[in-house]
Amino acid sequence: MGIVVIGAVFVDIKGFPLDAYIPTGRNAGHIKYIHGGVSRNVVEDIANIELRPTFLSIVDDSALGEDVIRKLQRHKVNTEYVQKIPEGMGTWLAVFDNDGDLAGSISQRPNLMPILDLINEKGDEIFKGCDSIVLEADIDPEIIKTVLDYSKKYNKKVFGVISNMTLAVERRDLLQQFDCLVCNELEAGIFFAENYSKKSPKDLCEIIYQKVSAGAIKSMVVTMGSKGSIYADHLGNKGICLAKKVTVRDTTGAGDAFCAGLTIGLTYGKELSDAVEIGTKLAASVITSSENVCPRFLPRELGLDMDVSDC
């Protein structure tokens, strides 16, 4: 099964201005429609490292839904557990400024509860032989509880990726059972009900270390954009990872690629510090292009001693 990824598929509608972006004005530009969604991006990123992940999700019962599945299959993602349901995909509308940074967005989430029915029916088949689990932390709490039960039954690590922290924080007691939670500094502030927007990496690293040590979560990685990322776990490990210096074209999907790299590293034997480095490299590869996902890498390029034929 490889790494199992569970979450929503979105259609990303992205707008880019031709001239200086005016938030309150009319802006001429161009619009792109791209297959998106945090989990969909993460699973394709994992597949682009020549691994063979499995995706549990829902797509529209339409030509667009079929197109999403075909693309994932071309990247060698196992889509056996992707269901086709009317209005099964969400929509993310985003506008970017001239620096490639997100200026504003609105999202419409799909109903993901059919995933619970699938897990209840085939959970043993799905999770018994998998390597680890990536789960959207803001998914329905009933789904989280069931996945956590299976993770304990088969001793599998669960990594949380954030789509909407405002929703995820409502599942705070469940998130504390995840092996690692990945989020940005704004989301970390929402999770701990504090403002980290002006914190330096050094200060935030110490804050998160204290939070983790207090039992808030087993381990946590917080991305800070151009300032890099910080990490801490309940075993006493903590540190700062500097961002790669690259030309930014579009930041969409960078956090998802980071999560994919971190998950790959932690799943296949790397320490937290090394896994963060892998995530940083994949994130850097995304922001230099207009794509939502990383380009293809071989595992050995990321320091992974793996035979891709066995994946």
Disulfide bonds with the S-S distance in Angstrom:
none
